[in-house]
Amino acid sequence: VTVAAGTYVENIDFRGRNIKVVGENRETTIIDGNQNGSVVTFESGEDETAVLSGFTITNGFSESGGGISILSAAPLLDHLIIKNNYAEGRGGGIQCDNGSTPKIINTDIINNTVIEGSDGGGGIYLHLDSNAELENVFISNNVSEGSNGGGMFIKAGSNPILRNVAIIGNSADYGGGIATVTNSNPIMFNVTIVGNTAESSSGGISIGDSSAPVLTNTVLWNNFPREISFYPDDYPSSIEINYCDVQGGQDSIVTNDNGSVNWGSGNIDVDPLFTDPDYDDYNLTADSRLIDAGHPDSTDADGTIADIGAYYYDQAGQPVRVHNLITTPS
């Protein structure tokens, strides 16, 4: 189903139909939910051949999944803008529940809100074995009022995979960028977590209740009040960090006596030297020490060793960078 540019005031339910619904352009093809429930719903076993692409999803209001609600389904969400949606319970932008495994690519999730007193997940809520896959996703300025996970709340055995994801400027009471609890183990490759805030625990990542995230080629910087912390609960959790840039280094991580840190190889604590973070440009400048500082077995699209963070510095056509240079006073 192809959809011409325009604003469509309606709420869509795929009703188990594995079809492709494709808008002309995500900037100009808008589905407005009119605050009358989730804007788009996948709750009837839709699989990966159910596709939503090329839309702005906005003005939804529901208990769960203000923008998009996914329950026991696995659709492909591609080239979307999901913005200015609201939920009273879970998932201002997207809710994934009960074993949902969507693939979310090339999508911006911005300015969504979970209202105070709810479970959480201003941008995305993953619950009960929901193993989403995110690639080239920008999660920014989402709010979880009085609860968990401004950018993402990952809960109850959910193990998402994040690749080239930026989590910027989100806020919550606990886990401004990401909160992960209850046996949830997200795996993150080339993620940028910057400028998120929390009233309690960590602005970057908060971990609790037997969870164990793994970070590779990831940068955590300028999150308030700290980059990483563990909830002070009775269930030990852990984090594994390899080839990452963490402001303050290992000593800055607050374990609350129930968290263990596997501080692997290649970790650094240096200013990322982003191009222009004031205007959401988190590309690396030519002088950034994050260039070629990722895991030596991983590569960027230009064929060089992977950079740290969601956006690599393109070295195609440039001279080879000098490594291990030794200088003397003379």
GUVEX-431285 format. One line per field, with one value per atom (N, C-alpha, C): z, y, x. Coordinates in nm, 2 decimals. Layout:
Z: Z|... .
Y: Y|... .
X: X|... .
***
This chain:
Z: 0.00|0.00|0.00|-0.11|-0.11|-0.08|0.00|0.05|0.01|-0.05|-0.10|0.02|-0.01|0.10|0.14|0.27|0.33|0.48|0.55|0.69|0.70|0.76|0.77|0.92|0.96|1.10|1.12|1.17|1.19|1.28|1.32|1.39|1.31|1.30|1.21|1.28|1.26|1.31|1.20|1.20|1.09|1.09|1.20|1.22|1.16|1.18|1.14|0.99|0.92|0.77|0.75|0.69|0.66|0.53|0.53|0.42|0.44|0.33|0.34|0.32|0.41|0.41|0.40|0.28|0.26|0.22|0.30|0.27|0.17|0.10|0.00|0.06|0.18|0.24|0.39|0.47|0.62|0.67|0.60|0.64|0.60|0.50|0.44|0.45|0.49|0.50|0.64|0.70|0.84|0.88|0.98|1.04|1.18|1.20|1.32|1.40|1.52|1.60|1.67|1.67|1.73|1.87|1.94|2.08|2.11|2.02|2.03|2.03|2.12|2.12|2.05|2.04|1.96|1.82|1.76|1.62|1.53|1.56|1.48|1.57|1.54|1.62|1.55|1.61|1.56|1.68|1.68|1.80|1.76|1.64|1.59|1.52|1.57|1.52|1.39|1.36|1.23|1.24|1.12|1.12|1.05|1.01|0.96|0.82|0.75|0.62|0.64|0.76|0.78|0.80|0.71|0.70|0.71|0.79|0.80|0.77|0.66|0.62|0.56|0.59|0.52|0.58|0.71|0.77|0.89|0.93|1.06|1.14|1.26|1.35|1.47|1.49|1.58|1.65|1.77|1.84|1.88|1.92|1.98|2.13|2.19|2.33|2.38|2.46|2.50|2.64|2.69|2.81|2.78|2.67|2.63|2.48|2.45|2.31|2.24|2.29|2.23|2.08|2.03|1.89|1.82|1.86|1.80|1.91|1.91|2.00|1.93|1.99|1.93|2.04|2.01|2.11|2.04|2.08|2.02|1.87|1.82|1.67|1.64|1.51|1.47|1.34|1.33|1.21|1.19|1.06|1.03|1.02|1.10|1.11|1.04|0.93|0.85|0.81|0.82|0.78|0.83|0.97|1.03|1.12|1.15|1.25|1.35|1.48|1.58|1.68|1.68|1.77|1.83|1.95|2.01|2.04|2.09|2.13|2.29|2.35|2.49|2.53|2.65|2.71|2.86|2.91|3.06|3.13|3.06|3.13|3.08|2.95|2.91|2.76|2.73|2.59|2.52|2.55|2.48|2.33|2.28|2.14|2.09|2.14|2.10|2.22|2.22|2.32|2.25|2.30|2.26|2.38|2.37|2.48|2.44|2.53|2.52|2.40|2.40|2.30|2.17|2.16|2.03|1.99|1.86|1.81|1.68|1.69|1.57|1.53|1.41|1.36|1.33|1.39|1.38|1.32|1.20|1.13|1.07|1.06|1.00|1.05|1.18|1.24|1.35|1.36|1.47|1.57|1.70|1.80|1.89|1.88|1.95|2.01|2.13|2.20|2.24|2.28|2.32|2.48|2.54|2.69|2.75|2.86|2.95|3.07|3.10|3.20|3.34|3.44|3.57|3.64|3.71|3.79|3.71|3.59|3.51|3.52|3.43|3.44|3.37|3.25|3.19|3.04|2.99|2.85|2.77|2.79|2.72|2.57|2.52|2.38|2.34|2.40|2.37|2.50|2.51|2.62|2.57|2.63|2.59|2.71|2.70|2.81|2.78|2.87|2.86|2.73|2.73|2.62|2.49|2.49|2.36|2.31|2.22|2.17|2.04|2.05|1.93|1.88|1.75|1.69|1.64|1.68|1.64|1.56|1.45|1.37|1.30|1.32|1.26|1.32|1.45|1.52|1.60|1.60|1.68|1.78|1.91|2.02|2.11|2.10|2.15|2.22|2.33|2.40|2.44|2.47|2.53|2.68|2.74|2.88|2.95|3.06|3.14|3.28|3.29|3.41|3.54|3.63|3.76|3.75|3.64|3.63|3.56|3.48|3.44|3.29|3.25|3.11|3.02|3.02|2.93|2.79|2.75|2.61|2.59|2.67|2.66|2.80|2.82|2.94|2.90|2.94|2.90|3.02|3.01|3.13|3.10|3.20|3.21|3.09|3.10|3.00|2.86|2.84|2.70|2.67|2.56|2.52|2.38|2.37|2.24|2.19|2.06|2.00|1.94|1.98|1.93|1.85|1.72|1.64|1.58|1.59|1.54|1.59|1.72|1.78|1.86|1.85|1.93|2.03|2.16|2.26|2.33|2.30|2.33|2.40|2.51|2.58|2.63|2.67|2.73|2.88|2.94|3.09|3.16|3.28|3.36|3.51|3.60|3.74|3.75|3.68|3.68|3.54|3.51|3.38|3.27|3.27|3.17|3.02|2.99|2.86|2.85|2.93|2.93|3.08|3.10|3.23|3.19|3.25|3.21|3.34|3.36|3.48|3.45|3.56|3.56|3.45|3.46|3.37|3.23|3.20|3.07|3.03|2.91|2.88|2.74|2.73|2.60|2.55|2.42|2.36|2.27|2.29|2.22|2.15|2.02|1.93|1.87|1.89|1.83|1.87|2.00|2.05|2.11|2.09|2.15|2.25|2.38|2.49|2.55|2.52|2.55|2.60|2.71|2.75|2.81|2.86|2.92|3.07|3.13|3.27|3.35|3.48|3.57|3.71|3.77|3.90|4.00|3.98|4.07|3.98|4.04|3.97|3.86|3.74|3.63|3.52|3.47|3.35|3.22|3.22|3.10|3.10|3.19|3.19|3.34|3.38|3.51|3.49|3.58|3.57|3.70|3.70|3.82|3.80|3.91|3.91|3.81|3.83|3.76|3.61|3.57|3.43|3.40|3.27|3.23|3.09|3.07|2.94|2.90|2.77|2.71|2.61|2.63|2.55|2.47|2.34|2.26|2.17|2.16|2.07|2.10|2.23|2.27|2.35|2.34|2.41|2.51|2.63|2.73|2.78|2.76|2.79|2.83|2.93|2.97|3.01|3.07|3.13|3.27|3.32|3.46|3.54|3.66|3.74|3.72|3.65|3.62|3.50|3.45|3.33|3.35|3.45|3.47|3.62|3.66|3.80|3.81|3.92|3.95|4.05|4.03|4.13|4.26|4.38|4.51|4.54|4.46|4.49|4.55|4.56|4.63|4.52|4.39|4.29|4.21|4.23|4.16|4.01|3.96|3.81|3.77|3.64|3.59|3.46|3.42|3.29|3.24|3.10|3.04|2.94|2.95|2.87|2.79|2.66|2.58|2.47|2.46|2.35|2.36|2.47|2.49|2.55|2.53|2.59|2.70|2.82|2.94|3.02|3.02|3.10|3.25|3.30|3.43|3.45|3.34|3.35|3.44|3.48|3.56|3.70|3.75|3.89|3.90|3.79|3.80|3.81|3.79|3.79|3.93|3.96|4.10|4.11|4.18|4.19|4.30|4.40|4.51|4.57|4.57|4.64|4.58|4.47|4.41|4.26|4.21|4.07|4.04|3.94|3.90|3.77|3.75|3.62|3.56|3.44|3.36|3.27|3.32|3.24|3.15|3.02|2.92|2.86|2.74|2.67|2.60|2.58|2.48|2.53|2.66|2.71|2.74|2.71|2.72|2.79|2.83|2.89|2.83|2.72|2.65|2.59|2.57|2.51|2.37|2.33|2.20|2.08|2.11|2.01|1.90|1.94|1.84|1.76|1.64|1.55|1.60|1.64|1.69|1.77|1.90|1.97|2.00|2.00|2.03|1.92|1.80|1.69|1.65|1.76|1.74|1.63|1.61|1.52|1.60|1.61|1.69|1.61|1.48|1.41|1.47|1.44|1.50|1.41|1.48|1.41|1.37|1.29|1.24|1.35|1.46|1.57|1.68|1.66|1.77|1.79|1.92|1.95|1.94|1.91|1.90|1.76|1.67|1.53|1.54|1.48|1.48|1.62|1.72|1.86|1.90|1.81|1.84|1.84|1.86|1.86|1.73|1.74|1.62|1.52|1.56|1.47|1.40|1.44|1.38|1.28|1.18|1.08|1.05|1.00|0.95|0.80|0.75|0.61|0.51|0.56|0.48|0.49|0.56|0.56|0.67|0.75|0.86|0.99|1.09|1.22|1.27|1.33|1.37|1.47|1.45|1.55|1.67|1.77|1.89|1.87|1.89|1.88|1.76|1.75|1.65|1.51|1.50|1.37|1.35|1.24|1.21|1.13|1.14|1.06|0.93|0.82|0.69|0.64|0.63|0.59|0.45|0.37|0.23|0.16|0.09|0.01|0.09|0.22|0.30|0.32|0.36|0.39|0.51|0.52|0.63|0.76|0.86|0.99|1.06|1.12|1.19|1.33|1.36|1.49|1.56|1.70|1.78|1.76|1.74|1.71|1.84|1.84|1.95|1.94|2.04|2.03|2.14|2.12|2.22|2.24|2.35|2.38|2.27|2.20|2.10|1.96 .
Y: -0.12|0.00|0.12|0.20|0.33|0.44|0.54|0.65|0.78|0.87|1.00|1.09|1.19|1.29|1.36|1.39|1.45|1.42|1.48|1.45|1.37|1.25|1.16|1.14|1.19|1.18|1.05|0.95|0.82|0.73|0.62|0.52|0.39|0.33|0.21|0.09|-0.02|-0.15|-0.25|-0.31|-0.40|-0.53|-0.56|-0.67|-0.81|-0.83|-0.96|-0.97|-0.86|-0.87|-0.83|-0.92|-0.90|-0.83|-0.70|-0.61|-0.50|-0.44|-0.32|-0.19|-0.10|0.03|0.13|0.20|0.28|0.43|0.52|0.66|0.72|0.83|0.89|0.95|1.00|1.06|1.08|1.04|1.05|1.19|1.29|1.42|1.48|1.43|1.49|1.40|1.27|1.18|1.15|1.21|1.21|1.14|1.05|0.99|1.05|1.12|1.19|1.11|1.06|0.98|1.05|1.19|1.27|1.24|1.19|1.15|1.05|0.96|0.87|0.73|0.70|0.57|0.56|0.44|0.43|0.46|0.53|0.57|0.45|0.35|0.23|0.11|0.00|-0.12|-0.24|-0.32|-0.45|-0.55|-0.61|-0.69|-0.83|-0.87|-0.99|-1.09|-1.10|-1.19|-1.16|-1.03|-0.99|-1.03|-1.07|-1.11|-1.01|-1.05|-0.95|-0.90|-0.96|-0.91|-0.80|-0.77|-0.66|-0.54|-0.44|-0.32|-0.19|-0.10|0.04|0.12|0.20|0.28|0.41|0.52|0.65|0.73|0.73|0.82|0.89|1.00|1.06|1.01|0.95|0.90|0.99|1.06|1.16|1.18|1.24|1.28|1.16|1.05|0.94|0.96|0.90|0.90|0.77|0.69|0.57|0.53|0.42|0.37|0.31|0.24|0.18|0.20|0.25|0.26|0.38|0.50|0.62|0.63|0.61|0.61|0.48|0.37|0.24|0.14|0.05|-0.06|-0.19|-0.27|-0.40|-0.51|-0.60|-0.71|-0.84|-0.93|-1.06|-1.05|-0.96|-0.94|-0.90|-0.90|-0.88|-0.80|-0.68|-0.60|-0.53|-0.48|-0.40|-0.26|-0.17|-0.03|0.04|0.11|0.16|0.31|0.39|0.53|0.60|0.60|0.67|0.78|0.88|0.97|0.95|0.92|0.89|1.00|1.09|1.21|1.26|1.32|1.39|1.30|1.18|1.09|1.08|1.03|1.02|0.88|0.83|0.71|0.74|0.68|0.69|0.58|0.47|0.36|0.33|0.29|0.24|0.28|0.32|0.34|0.46|0.58|0.70|0.69|0.65|0.64|0.50|0.39|0.25|0.17|0.08|-0.03|-0.16|-0.25|-0.38|-0.48|-0.57|-0.65|-0.79|-0.89|-1.03|-1.09|-1.09|-1.16|-1.10|-0.97|-0.90|-0.88|-0.90|-0.89|-0.80|-0.68|-0.59|-0.56|-0.52|-0.46|-0.31|-0.23|-0.08|-0.02|0.03|0.08|0.22|0.30|0.43|0.52|0.52|0.59|0.68|0.79|0.89|0.88|0.87|0.86|0.98|1.08|1.21|1.27|1.33|1.42|1.34|1.21|1.14|1.13|1.11|1.12|1.01|0.96|0.87|0.96|0.96|1.05|1.00|1.09|1.06|0.95|0.87|0.76|0.63|0.63|0.51|0.42|0.31|0.22|0.28|0.33|0.40|0.38|0.42|0.41|0.52|0.64|0.76|0.74|0.69|0.66|0.52|0.42|0.28|0.20|0.11|0.02|-0.12|-0.20|-0.34|-0.43|-0.52|-0.60|-0.74|-0.83|-0.97|-1.04|-1.06|-1.13|-1.06|-0.93|-0.86|-0.82|-0.89|-0.88|-0.80|-0.67|-0.59|-0.57|-0.54|-0.51|-0.37|-0.28|-0.14|-0.11|-0.05|-0.01|0.13|0.21|0.35|0.42|0.42|0.48|0.60|0.71|0.83|0.85|0.84|0.84|0.97|1.07|1.20|1.27|1.34|1.43|1.36|1.23|1.16|1.17|1.17|1.19|1.07|1.02|0.93|0.99|1.06|1.14|1.05|1.07|1.00|0.85|0.80|0.66|0.63|0.52|0.46|0.48|0.49|0.49|0.59|0.71|0.82|0.78|0.73|0.68|0.55|0.45|0.31|0.25|0.18|0.10|-0.05|-0.13|-0.27|-0.36|-0.45|-0.51|-0.66|-0.74|-0.88|-0.97|-0.99|-1.09|-1.04|-0.91|-0.86|-0.83|-0.88|-0.87|-0.81|-0.68|-0.62|-0.60|-0.59|-0.56|-0.42|-0.34|-0.20|-0.18|-0.13|-0.11|0.04|0.11|0.25|0.33|0.33|0.40|0.52|0.63|0.75|0.78|0.79|0.81|0.94|1.05|1.18|1.26|1.32|1.43|1.38|1.25|1.20|1.22|1.21|1.23|1.13|1.10|1.01|1.03|0.97|0.96|0.86|0.75|0.64|0.61|0.62|0.58|0.68|0.80|0.90|0.84|0.78|0.72|0.58|0.49|0.35|0.30|0.23|0.16|0.01|-0.08|-0.22|-0.30|-0.38|-0.45|-0.59|-0.67|-0.80|-0.89|-0.94|-1.04|-0.99|-0.87|-0.81|-0.78|-0.82|-0.82|-0.75|-0.62|-0.56|-0.57|-0.58|-0.59|-0.46|-0.38|-0.25|-0.25|-0.22|-0.20|-0.06|0.02|0.15|0.24|0.26|0.34|0.47|0.58|0.71|0.75|0.76|0.79|0.92|1.03|1.16|1.25|1.33|1.44|1.40|1.27|1.23|1.26|1.28|1.32|1.23|1.22|1.14|1.21|1.21|1.26|1.18|1.04|0.95|0.86|0.77|0.68|0.74|0.69|0.73|0.80|0.91|0.97|0.89|0.81|0.73|0.59|0.50|0.36|0.33|0.28|0.23|0.08|0.00|-0.15|-0.21|-0.31|-0.37|-0.50|-0.57|-0.69|-0.80|-0.84|-0.95|-0.92|-0.80|-0.77|-0.76|-0.77|-0.78|-0.72|-0.59|-0.53|-0.55|-0.56|-0.57|-0.45|-0.38|-0.26|-0.28|-0.25|-0.25|-0.13|-0.06|0.06|0.17|0.19|0.28|0.39|0.51|0.63|0.67|0.70|0.76|0.89|1.00|1.13|1.23|1.31|1.42|1.38|1.26|1.22|1.26|1.31|1.36|1.28|1.25|1.29|1.20|1.09|1.00|0.92|0.85|0.77|0.63|0.56|0.42|0.40|0.34|0.30|0.18|0.11|0.00|0.04|-0.02|0.00|-0.06|0.00|-0.06|-0.17|-0.28|-0.38|-0.50|-0.61|-0.73|-0.84|-0.80|-0.90|-0.85|-0.92|-0.87|-0.86|-0.76|-0.73|-0.71|-0.70|-0.68|-0.60|-0.55|-0.49|-0.52|-0.55|-0.57|-0.46|-0.40|-0.28|-0.31|-0.30|-0.32|-0.22|-0.16|-0.06|0.05|0.11|0.22|0.34|0.45|0.58|0.62|0.61|0.63|0.75|0.86|0.97|0.94|0.96|0.93|0.79|0.71|0.57|0.48|0.37|0.27|0.32|0.41|0.45|0.54|0.58|0.66|0.58|0.45|0.36|0.34|0.36|0.34|0.20|0.11|-0.02|-0.05|0.04|0.02|-0.12|-0.17|-0.30|-0.42|-0.41|-0.53|-0.54|-0.46|-0.46|-0.49|-0.57|-0.61|-0.55|-0.51|-0.44|-0.52|-0.58|-0.64|-0.54|-0.47|-0.37|-0.43|-0.45|-0.52|-0.43|-0.47|-0.41|-0.29|-0.20|-0.09|0.03|0.03|0.14|0.27|0.38|0.51|0.61|0.72|0.83|0.96|1.00|1.12|1.19|1.32|1.40|1.35|1.31|1.26|1.35|1.48|1.59|1.57|1.58|1.57|1.70|1.69|1.81|1.93|1.91|2.02|1.96|1.92|1.86|1.96|2.09|2.19|2.18|2.12|2.11|1.96|1.88|1.73|1.67|1.72|1.66|1.59|1.46|1.38|1.30|1.35|1.30|1.34|1.27|1.29|1.39|1.48|1.56|1.49|1.54|1.47|1.44|1.52|1.51|1.41|1.36|1.27|1.15|1.11|0.99|0.87|0.89|0.78|0.71|0.78|0.73|0.61|0.49|0.37|0.31|0.36|0.31|0.20|0.15|0.04|-0.09|-0.20|-0.33|-0.36|-0.42|-0.44|-0.54|-0.62|-0.71|-0.65|-0.53|-0.46|-0.35|-0.33|-0.23|-0.13|-0.01|0.08|0.06|0.13|0.11|0.15|0.24|0.28|0.18|0.06|-0.04|-0.03|0.08|0.10|0.04|0.03|-0.02|0.06|0.00|0.07|0.19|0.30|0.41|0.38|0.45|0.44|0.54|0.49|0.57|0.54|0.60|0.57|0.61|0.71|0.77|0.77|0.70|0.69|0.80|0.83|0.93|0.87|0.91|0.85|0.89|0.79|0.81|0.78|0.75|0.71|0.83|0.80|0.89|0.98|0.95|1.03|0.95|1.02|0.95|0.86|0.75|0.66|0.73|0.71|0.77|0.71|0.80|0.75|0.70|0.59|0.53|0.51|0.50|0.47|0.56|0.69|0.79|0.82|0.82|0.85|0.98|1.07|1.20|1.22|1.31|1.34|1.49|1.54|1.68|1.76|1.70|1.77|1.77 .
X: 0.09|0.00|0.09|0.08|0.16|0.07|0.13|0.05|0.11|0.03|0.08|0.11|0.19|0.22|0.09|0.09|-0.03|-0.04|-0.13|-0.16|-0.29|-0.28|-0.39|-0.43|-0.54|-0.58|-0.66|-0.59|-0.65|-0.56|-0.61|-0.54|-0.54|-0.43|-0.41|-0.38|-0.46|-0.43|-0.41|-0.29|-0.26|-0.34|-0.40|-0.50|-0.45|-0.31|-0.26|-0.22|-0.24|-0.21|-0.06|0.01|0.15|0.17|0.14|0.15|0.25|0.29|0.38|0.30|0.31|0.25|0.36|0.37|0.49|0.44|0.49|0.46|0.55|0.51|0.59|0.72|0.72|0.84|0.81|0.90|0.87|0.85|0.91|0.89|0.75|0.69|0.57|0.45|0.47|0.36|0.33|0.23|0.21|0.08|0.09|-0.02|-0.04|-0.15|-0.18|-0.29|-0.25|-0.34|-0.45|-0.45|-0.55|-0.57|-0.47|-0.47|-0.59|-0.61|-0.72|-0.67|-0.57|-0.51|-0.37|-0.32|-0.19|-0.21|-0.11|-0.13|-0.13|-0.04|-0.03|-0.02|-0.09|-0.09|-0.06|0.04|0.07|0.04|-0.07|-0.10|-0.17|-0.15|-0.21|-0.12|0.00|0.10|0.17|0.17|0.24|0.38|0.44|0.58|0.66|0.79|0.88|0.84|0.75|0.70|0.60|0.55|0.47|0.56|0.54|0.64|0.56|0.62|0.57|0.69|0.68|0.80|0.75|0.84|0.82|0.71|0.69|0.59|0.65|0.58|0.59|0.47|0.49|0.39|0.38|0.26|0.26|0.12|0.12|0.00|-0.09|-0.02|-0.09|-0.10|-0.20|-0.21|-0.28|-0.22|-0.28|-0.21|-0.26|-0.19|-0.06|-0.04|0.09|0.11|0.23|0.26|0.19|0.22|0.15|0.17|0.29|0.31|0.28|0.35|0.33|0.32|0.22|0.21|0.23|0.33|0.36|0.35|0.26|0.23|0.24|0.34|0.36|0.37|0.45|0.46|0.60|0.64|0.77|0.78|0.72|0.72|0.85|0.87|0.98|0.94|1.00|0.98|1.10|1.08|1.19|1.16|1.26|1.25|1.13|1.12|1.01|1.06|0.97|0.99|0.87|0.91|0.80|0.82|0.73|0.75|0.62|0.64|0.53|0.41|0.44|0.33|0.34|0.23|0.22|0.16|0.21|0.15|0.14|0.03|0.01|0.08|0.12|0.18|0.32|0.33|0.46|0.48|0.60|0.63|0.57|0.62|0.56|0.57|0.69|0.71|0.67|0.73|0.70|0.69|0.59|0.58|0.60|0.69|0.71|0.69|0.59|0.56|0.53|0.54|0.50|0.57|0.71|0.78|0.79|0.77|0.78|0.93|0.95|1.09|1.09|1.05|1.06|1.20|1.22|1.34|1.31|1.39|1.37|1.49|1.48|1.60|1.57|1.68|1.67|1.56|1.55|1.43|1.47|1.39|1.41|1.30|1.33|1.23|1.25|1.17|1.20|1.08|1.10|1.00|0.88|0.89|0.78|0.78|0.67|0.66|0.58|0.63|0.55|0.51|0.38|0.33|0.37|0.39|0.43|0.35|0.43|0.37|0.35|0.41|0.40|0.52|0.52|0.63|0.76|0.75|0.86|0.88|0.99|1.02|0.97|1.03|0.98|0.99|1.10|1.12|1.07|1.13|1.09|1.08|0.98|0.96|0.96|1.05|1.07|1.04|0.94|0.90|0.87|0.90|0.87|0.92|1.05|1.12|1.10|1.10|1.09|1.23|1.28|1.42|1.43|1.41|1.41|1.55|1.56|1.69|1.68|1.77|1.77|1.90|1.89|2.01|1.98|2.08|2.07|1.95|1.94|1.82|1.87|1.79|1.82|1.71|1.75|1.65|1.68|1.60|1.64|1.52|1.55|1.46|1.32|1.33|1.22|1.22|1.10|1.09|1.00|1.06|0.98|0.96|0.85|0.83|0.81|0.89|0.88|0.91|0.97|0.99|1.12|1.12|1.25|1.27|1.40|1.43|1.38|1.44|1.39|1.40|1.52|1.53|1.47|1.52|1.47|1.46|1.35|1.33|1.32|1.42|1.44|1.41|1.31|1.26|1.22|1.23|1.17|1.22|1.35|1.41|1.42|1.42|1.43|1.58|1.62|1.76|1.78|1.76|1.77|1.92|1.93|2.06|2.06|2.15|2.16|2.29|2.27|2.39|2.37|2.48|2.48|2.35|2.34|2.22|2.27|2.21|2.24|2.13|2.16|2.06|2.10|2.03|2.08|1.97|2.01|1.92|1.79|1.78|1.66|1.66|1.54|1.54|1.44|1.47|1.39|1.43|1.35|1.39|1.51|1.50|1.61|1.65|1.78|1.82|1.77|1.84|1.80|1.81|1.92|1.93|1.87|1.92|1.87|1.85|1.74|1.73|1.70|1.78|1.76|1.75|1.64|1.61|1.55|1.55|1.48|1.53|1.66|1.72|1.72|1.75|1.75|1.90|1.94|2.08|2.10|2.08|2.10|2.25|2.27|2.40|2.41|2.51|2.53|2.66|2.65|2.76|2.75|2.86|2.87|2.74|2.73|2.62|2.68|2.61|2.65|2.54|2.58|2.49|2.54|2.48|2.53|2.42|2.45|2.36|2.23|2.22|2.09|2.10|1.98|1.98|1.88|1.91|1.82|1.81|1.70|1.69|1.76|1.76|1.83|1.91|2.00|2.08|2.16|2.15|2.24|2.17|2.24|2.19|2.21|2.32|2.35|2.28|2.33|2.27|2.25|2.13|2.10|2.07|2.13|2.12|2.07|1.98|1.94|1.87|1.85|1.77|1.82|1.94|2.01|2.02|2.05|2.07|2.22|2.25|2.39|2.42|2.41|2.44|2.59|2.61|2.74|2.76|2.87|2.89|3.03|3.02|3.14|3.14|3.25|3.26|3.16|3.14|3.03|3.09|3.03|3.07|2.96|3.00|2.91|2.98|2.91|2.97|2.87|2.90|2.81|2.67|2.66|2.53|2.53|2.42|2.41|2.31|2.34|2.46|2.58|2.57|2.68|2.65|2.76|2.75|2.68|2.72|2.67|2.65|2.54|2.52|2.43|2.43|2.35|2.24|2.12|2.02|2.06|2.02|2.05|1.95|1.94|1.84|1.91|1.84|1.90|1.94|1.95|1.98|2.10|2.22|2.34|2.33|2.38|2.39|2.53|2.55|2.69|2.68|2.80|2.82|2.95|2.96|3.09|3.11|3.23|3.26|3.40|3.39|3.51|3.52|3.64|3.67|3.56|3.54|3.45|3.51|3.45|3.49|3.39|3.43|3.35|3.40|3.33|3.38|3.40|3.52|3.55|3.61|3.60|3.66|3.59|3.66|3.59|3.56|3.64|3.62|3.49|3.44|3.32|3.19|3.20|3.08|3.04|2.91|2.86|2.79|2.85|2.80|2.70|2.69|2.60|2.62|2.74|2.77|2.70|2.63|2.57|2.59|2.68|2.71|2.86|2.88|3.02|3.05|3.17|3.21|3.32|3.30|3.40|3.46|3.57|3.64|3.74|3.70|3.78|3.89|3.93|4.04|3.99|4.09|4.07|3.98|3.95|3.86|3.94|3.88|3.95|3.86|3.92|3.84|3.90|3.84|3.89|3.77|3.78|3.68|3.66|3.53|3.50|3.53|3.53|3.54|3.44|3.31|3.20|3.20|3.15|3.15|3.07|2.95|2.87|2.75|2.77|2.67|2.55|2.58|2.47|2.36|2.40|2.30|2.29|2.30|2.28|2.37|2.49|2.58|2.69|2.67|2.76|2.86|2.88|2.99|3.12|3.23|3.36|3.44|3.51|3.61|3.73|3.81|3.93|4.03|4.03|4.12|4.08|3.96|3.90|3.98|4.01|4.08|3.99|3.86|3.77|3.78|3.85|3.87|3.97|3.92|4.00|4.03|3.96|3.98|3.89|3.80|3.71|3.78|3.70|3.75|3.82|3.95|4.03|3.97|3.87|3.81|3.69|3.65|3.54|3.58|3.50|3.54|3.43|3.46|3.36|3.34|3.24|3.21|3.32|3.42|3.53|3.65|3.63|3.73|3.83|3.83|3.92|3.87|3.96|3.91|3.80|3.70|3.58|3.61|3.54|3.55|3.46|3.48|3.39|3.27|3.15|3.03|2.94|2.83|2.73|2.77|2.85|2.88|3.03|3.07|3.21|3.26|3.39|3.46|3.51|3.46|3.48|3.63|3.71|3.85|3.88|3.77|3.79|3.86|3.96|4.04|4.13|4.15|4.24|4.37|4.48|4.60|4.58|4.66|4.65|4.69|4.61|4.64|4.77|4.85|4.97|4.94|4.99|4.97|5.10|5.09|5.21|5.32|5.29|5.40|5.47|5.61|5.69|5.76|5.74|5.80|5.91|6.00|6.10|6.10|6.16|6.17|6.24|6.33|6.40|6.33 .
***
